[in-house]
Amino acid sequence: MAYDSLQAIAQANVPVLLPDTCILLDLLRSPRRENVDDIAMLSGLTIRHGVVESEAIGCVVAEQVRNELNDNLQTVLDEANAGLGRLRDEIARIDKWAEALGQASQTQINHYLACVPVAEAIMWDIVNRAINHATTQEINLNAMGRVMARRTPAQLGKDSTKDCVVVESYLNVASSLRNLGHTAVIVFASSNTKEFVSGTPKALNADIAAEFAALGIQYSRALHETRHLLGLPRAQ
């Protein structure tokens, strides 16, 4: 059984995953994207096992992230199914072309489409076993202050309120865990790098890097990096 409170996580002193919406939806992205591969999915499966089965890690999902998942899930699923459907139809057309030239060809990829609900189930397993962190008035006020001060991830010319609510939620989680005596690694995972990193070479923006350092939070930008930072084994 997964951890049911911050106190339980602190007592076990296990690594903690704080995922944003994008990193969770990465589990469902169309595999026609170049950054969606076996390494990403094996990492997702390892993270799921750590949250759901072995209790090797604790996971907390902000209420704002859950709301965004519900808002964006169908769009990501539709993209994955549509992309794989187009690939299936293209291969079927090329098969006919090869057959017309005298080559026996029967390429079947319908099993690709069957993988989409499996990927969705992996994501929901993680989310449903994670602790929910409610959005409080304090979190909302801190998020608004973040927007007004244009601190990461706030950006000029963009409504960054929701992104800032997520960050403030997770800063609140990390602070609570540290106050409870938790000393293990805490990983904030977000593949939405354009709002968190800058410079050459790319590095976490200095303002939020300082906030994270004060609480011992590490930043991850991909599923495989998240697995590594959490200290989970590489899946075979």
Secondary structure, 3 states (H helix, E strand, C coil): CCCCCHHHHHHHCCCEEEECHHHHHHHHCCCCCCCCCHHHHHHHHHHHHHHHHCCCCEEEEEHHHHHHHHHHHHHHHHHHHHHHHHHHHHHHHHHHHHHHCCCCCCCCCHHHHHHHHHHHHHHHHHHHHCEEECCCHHHHHHHHHHHHHCCCCCCCCCCCHHHHHHHHHHHHHHHHHHHCCCCCCEEEECCCHHHCEECCCCEECHHHHHHHHHHCEEEECCHHHHHHHCCCCCCC
